[in-house]
Structure formats: structure tokens, C-alpha cells
Amino acid sequence: MRKFEHVGWSRSANIYEVNVRQYTPEGSLKAFGAHLPRLHKMGVDILWLMPIQPIGKQNRKGKLGSYYAVADYTAINPELGTLKDFKALVDEAHALGMKVIIDWVANHTAWDHVWVKKHPEWYLKNEQGQIHSYLYDNGTEIEDWSDVVGLDYLQKEVWQAMTEAMLYWIKTADVDGFRCDVASLLPLEFWQQARTQFDAIKPMFMLAESADLALHDHGFDMTYDWALQDTLKKIAAGKADANDLKHYIETSKQSLPPDAYRMTFTANHDTNSWHNHDAAHFGAAFPAMAVLAATLPGMPLIYSGQESGLHKILKFFEKDAIEWQSFQHEKLYTMLLDLKKKHPALHNGLVGAPVEVFETENPQVFAFRRQKGINVVSVQVNLSSQIQSFNLHGKPRKLSAWEYQIQTN
């Protein structure tokens, strides 16, 4: 089993998820490109673009369909623009010092993907030997993904075809990595061999849509930190406190491989479209929860629109443009992303520092420090909507509702 090295630029990086369809009224790559200078100024390092390929028409959901029902792995969705537009976007991002990774859906395709007719043997079949819609076990029920059909990874030809399709984007558009949808549903060895081929061209960054720790040893730099997001939502709802954060940190420390990255977040496209928006999940607690997501170990994610207060659920199968408001959280994110870049204690993986939690004698106040050599970042957060008094290092202190304080040296 080959161990993969994290590419150097990822060590102090953050990540920004781009929902191209909903980002602008035009919903195009060109229109999104106009935001690159703003995102660069905010401090964004990695742009993760949701799927850019054509969407299947057969059994399509809604008017526009799911981004994750891919009809052609090596083409651009014409609703977003052209290959020339995409390459220009990557070039402009690179010129600004940003990296670009694209969403990749390797587990299933649209019903009208060319492979369905050309290579039906590559697809999963039911007991009658027929290709059927993909059935996904989410742990509590079986979901029928009626707009897609599942690929059969017992067929090694699928491995080669999928790897070649991914290599196309590295060679043609110079992408810097992939965010891999439902990555844990594929054989670990598939990802291992694919990453080896990618890195032979250029060092890649690989994000798995999964919390499965085994993926870190098979080609992935980073997995999802669902546990933190769940804890932050409970805190905002008054259903968790500093003790729950301590438990989360202790559990993570025991289970996570030494140099693995977790992606920390308050929202992503799934939580927004299928659960709820920031205003509903966090309310006035949002800035405090964003601070925790950015200063605890992991790579912080910002989802499209969060810097402007994402106050609605974005429709998944229809056009539903983000309502850009006053960018009320842009200064907060600029500060947090700059903090991460400048302070080695907050860097990713083993080059960053572990968390040292302090006793405050108040479960509504969470205080911690991360120290790397002489570099120290200390954080205190009021986890409630009430003024809280607490003791820190023997000194009495107070924090107003949802207030946070960050000290550095």
C-alpha cells in the first residue's frame, strides 16, 4: 500500500465550494469567473467546483436535473459554458494563486450516458439481469436514486475507463485534484491505483465525500468531518456544550490517522439543499460556529454564499440563484483564512498543532490553545445566547452572547 504525500500548498489551505448553477443569475463559468478577484482577496485557496459535466435527460429530476447524474465524463455541461470557458477559469484561478478541484461522480452515471448502450456489462443488474436505478443504503433506509444507474466495479474495464476520464481533466485543463462523490462505495484499490497515475502527471489533492478513515491510506488527502458539524448545530440549538466539544476532540484524536486532513464546515451543498440553511441551523451563533470550524484541526470549507449570509435553501434540480446581500461575513472569513495561513499552529495535518483544552468552570464557554513552537493561537467562545462568566488560568472573565476571542503571538 503506497502512502501518498500531501502536496505542499495544501498545508495551510482552505477550501471553497462553488455551486456554479446558483452562483450568478447566468449560472455560467464565465459569470462565476468575475468573482475570482473577490474570493482571492478573501483568502480562498482551493476552489471546489460542483460537477461541470452534462446532465442526463432520461429520468431527469426537475427541470435541470441533478449535477450528479453525469451523461458524459469528458465534456462540459453546455448550460455552464464551454471547455474553453473552463480552461480560462482554471488559468485565471492559477494566476491568482488558487487551485481548482472538480467534483467527480465515479459510482454511477445518468441513464443516457454512452456507456449504458456501449458497455451494458459495466453496470449493476437486478435479479432479472436488467440495469436498474441505483439503490443507496443510507444506514436507515434504501434510497432509490431513480435518475442514475450504478457502475459495477467488479469489471476491471470500468477501472481503466474511469481513470482515463479523470486523467483527461488533468491533461486537458490542468485541474489540481478531485472531490469524489460517495467515495467509500468504490473499491479502495481503485482509488489507490488512480491516485498513483494522477501523481505521475502532477501532485494531486484528493477529497473524499465520506468519513471513512480507510480512504486516507488509499489515495485521499481529506475526508468529511460530519461529527464537528453535527456538534456545532447542537450547540447553536442549545443541545450541546463545551463537554461535547471536548468529547469530539478526544474521539478525533484517537481515531484519525496521524497526518490525515478532515474538512471542517458549517455547511455544504448537501446540508443546505437537504437539511436547512445557515440562518435556520445557527441563527446568531453563526460567527462563533464559523470560528470553531476554522480554528480547530482540519481544513475549513466555505460554501457558496455563506460569506453573504446564506439564508435560504438552494433548490437542487431547478435554477435558484443565490441572493447576494451585504457580504456580512466576508470580513470574518477574511480574518479566519488569514489567521490560518499566517499561524503554523493552525496548519493542516502533522505540521499543525494539536488542541489543548482549558478548564473554564463553565460548560457554556469553550477555551483552547494550539501551539507550534513559539507560535500560539488561543481561542475562547461563548457557546450560548447569554452573557457568561468564567475563569481562565485563575482569572475571572466574561463573554457576551456568542462572543469569541482569539489571541495570537
N, C-alpha and C positions, 0 to 999 in steps of 0.2 A: 504494500500500500504506500503510494507516494504521498509525502507531506507537501503541501503547497504553501509557498511563502506569500504573505500579504504584500501587494505592491506598495512601494514606499509612500506614494501620495495618499494612501488610504488611512495612514496612521493618525492624522489629525482631522480627518474629513467628516463632513456631514452629508446628508442626502435629501433631495427634494423631489417629490413625486409629481409628475406632470400629467394631468388629465387633459390632453390636447383638445378633445372634442368640446369640453366645457370651459376651457380656459378663456376663450375670447368669443365674441359674437360670431366670428368667422369660423372658429373651430379648426383652424389650419396650422400647419407647421410654420408658415411664414408669419402669421399673426402672432403666434407664440414667440417667435424669434425677437419680436420687438420688446419683449420683457427681459431678455437676457442681460442687458446692462443693469437693470434694476436688481435682478437676482444676484448678479455679480457683486454689486455694491452692498447687498445684504450679507454677502459672505458665503453664498451657496457653492459647494464643491462638486457634488455629483448630481446630475440630472437623471432621474429615472423616468423614462417615457413609457406610459402605458402602451399596450400593443399598437403598432403602427401599420400592421398588415391589413389587407382587405378582409372584410367580414362576410361570412356566408349568408346567402339569401334563403336557402332551403331551411324550413322550420325556424326562421329567424324570430327572435323575441323582440316585440315592439317595432317601431318604425326603422330604427337604425341598427338594432341588433347588439349583441354583446361583443365587446372588444376581444373577448377570449374565445370567440368562435372563428378561428382563423381559416380563411379559404385558400391562401397562398403564402407560404413561408418566405418567399423571396421576392415579394412585391410590396408596394406602398398602397395603403388604403387611399383611393382617389379623392375621398372626402377630405383627407388631410393635406393632400398635395401630391408632389412627385418625388421620385428618387433624388432628383437634382435639388429639390427643396430640402430634403432630409440631409443630404450631404453638406449643403450650405449651412444648415443649422449646426451640425456637428463641428464643422470647420470654425464657425463663429464662436461656439462654446469653447473649443480648444484654444482659440486665440485669446480668450478671456481667462484662460487657466482652469476652466471647468472640464469635467469629464462627463461622458454620456453613456448610460447603460439602457438597454431596451428590454421591455417585458417579453418573456418567451413562454409559449404555451406548448410544451412538448408532450403532454399527456393525452391530448385529444385534438381533433380538428373539426371544422364545420362539415356538415353532411355533403356539401358540394365541393370539398377540396378535391383536387385532381387525383390524389392518391386513392380515394374511395373506389373509383372506377378502374384506375390503372393497376392498383395493388390491393384488392379487397382482402388478400391474405394477411395484410398488415394490421387488420382491425379485429377488435374483440367481437366475438359472436355469442348469441344466445344458444339455448339447448337445441334449437331448430337449425342452427348453423347460419343464422342471419345476423348481419350487422345491426346493432341496436343503439339507441341513445345511451349515453354514459350514465351509469348508476354510481353515485358517490355516497359513501358511508361517512357521515359527518360525526359519528360517535354516538348519536342519539337516534338518528333515523336515516333512511336511504333516500337521497335526493335524486330525482330524475332530471338530469341536465338534457332536456329534450332537443336543444339546438346543436349538440355536439355528439361525436362518436369517438370511442376510445381506441387508442393505438395499442397494439399487442407487442410488448417488449420482449416476449419470448422469441420473436422473429428478429434475428440479428441484422437483417437488412434494414429494419427500422432504425437501428442504432446508427448505421452508416449514413442513411438519408437525412436523419435529423441533425447529426453532427455536421454534415456538409452544408445544410441550410443555415446553421448558426455561423459556420465559418464564412459563409457568403457575406454576412454583415460586417465581419471583422475586416475582410479583404476589400470589400467594396466601399464601405462607409467609415471604416476606422473607428468603430464603436469600442468602448473601453470595458465592456462587460455585459452581463445579463442579470435580470431579475427573473427567476424561474418559478413559474406558476405551479402550485401543488407539487413541489419538487420531490417530496417524500413518497409520492405514488410511483415513481420510477425506480428502476434498479440502481443502487448506489454505484455499482460498477460502470453504469452508463455515464454518469456524471464524471467519474474518475478519468475515464478514457477521453471524454470530450474536453475536459479542462487541460489535460496533457497536450492535446492537439492545439487548443487555443493559445496556450502559453508559448508554444513553439513559434507563433507568429508575433505575439506581443503579450506582455504580462496583463492578465485579466483580473477584473473584480467580479465576484460571483455572489449574488444574494439569493437565498432560498426562501420561498414563501412557505415556511414551516418552522416549527420549534424543535424539530428532531435533531438532537445533538450529534447523531451519527453522520449527518451531512458535512460536518466540519472536517471530517477525516476523508471525505470523498469529493473534494473539488470546490467546496464552498467556503467563502470568507465569512459570511454573515447569515444568521437566521433571525427570525422574528422574536421579539421579547413581548409575547402576549401577556405574560404574568404581570409585568410592570403596568401595562396599560389597564389591565383589569383592576389592579390595586389603586391606581390613580383615579379611576372612575368611582370606585367605592369610597375613597377619601372625600371626593367632591360631593358625594351624596350623603356624607356623614355616617357611612357604614364601615369605615376603617380608620386607623390612626397610625401613629409612629411605630407601634408594635408590629403592625402588619408590614410596614416598610422594612423593619429590621428582619422579620422572618423572610421576606422576599430576598434581601441581600444575602442572608446566610444560606438560603437554599441555592441561590445562583452560584455562590462561591464554591459550594460543594459539588455541584453538578456540571458546571460549564468547563469544557476543555481549556487548558491554560491560556492559549493565545487566540481563542475564538472571539469573534465580534457578535454582539447582539444588536439588532436595530431597535432603538427605543423610540416610542411615539405616543402622542395623544390621539392621533387619528391617521387613517389611510383611506384609500378608496372604498374598501370593504366596510370598515366601521361607519363611514359616512353614509354610504348608499343603503346599507342593510340594517344598521343599528340606529344611529342618530347623529346629529351634528354637534359641533363643539359647544354651542350655547346651551343645548339640552343636556349634554353629558357633564359639563363643567361649570357653566354659569360664570360667576365672579371668581371662581377658583382657577380659571384657565391659566393666567400668567404663572401662578405658583406651580401648577402641574407641569407647565412647559419648562420651567426652571429645573424641576426634578428630572424630567426626561432628558435634559441637555447636560446635566452635571453629574448624574450617576453614571457608572460604567456603561459603555455602549455608544453606538453611532446614532445621533438624533436625526429623526425624519421630520420634515415639514411637508404636509400635503397641500396641494394646490388650493390657495385661498385662505389658508389658516393665518397668514400674516395680515389679512384684512378682516379677520373675524368671520369664520365660516359658519354662518347662522342658518343654513338650510341643508336639507338632504338633496344631493345632486342625483337626478334621475339617471338610471344606468343604461336604459335602452332607448332613450329619447334625447333630443337636444335640450339642454337645461343649463345655460351659461352661468358661470359664477357671477355673483353680484359684488363686484369690487367696490368697497366702501372707502373708508378713510385710512386704510392700512394701519389700524390702531396697534397692531402687534409687531409692526416692522422694526421699530427701534429695539423692542425686546429681543427679537430674533437676531438682529444685527449684533447686539451686545453678547448674546449667548454663543453665537457662532465664532465671534472674535475671541471670546474667552477660551473656547476650546482650542482654537489654533495657537494662541499665544502661550498657553499653560500646559507644559508636558504632563502634569498630574492628571489632566483630563483627556489625554490621548488614548487611542484605541488599543485594546489587547494588552499584551505584556509590557509594552512601552509606557502605558499609563499607570496610574496608581490605584491600589485597592481603596475601599471605603472604610474609614474609621468612624463608627457611630458614637456620638456622645450622649451621656445621660443628661436629660433636662428636667427630670422630676415632673414632667407634664406630657402625657401621651398625645396632646394636640400640637406639640412642637417637635419637629424632626431636625436634628442638628448633626452634621457630619463634616469630615475633613478628608481630602485626598492630598497626599504629599509625595512628591517625586524629587528626591534630593533636597535642594533648598527651595524648590517651588511648592507652594502650599495654596490650595483653594479650600476655603471654609464656607459652608452654606447652612443657614438656618431658615426654616419655613414654618409658618403658622398653618396648620392643616385644618383650620376651622374658620367659621364666619364670625367669630367673637374675638375680642382682644384677649391675648394670652400672656400671662406672666410665667417666667421660667428661670431656672438657674443654669448657667453655663460656666464651667470652670470656677465655681464658687461665687459667681457674680450674678445678682438679680438683673433680669432683662424683661422687656416687653415687646410684643409684636402685635400690630393691629390686624384686623381680619384679612386672612390670606396673604399677609405680608411676607416677603422673603428678603433676606440679606445675604450678600456674597462678599467675602473678603479675600484678597489675594496678596501675595508678595512675590 
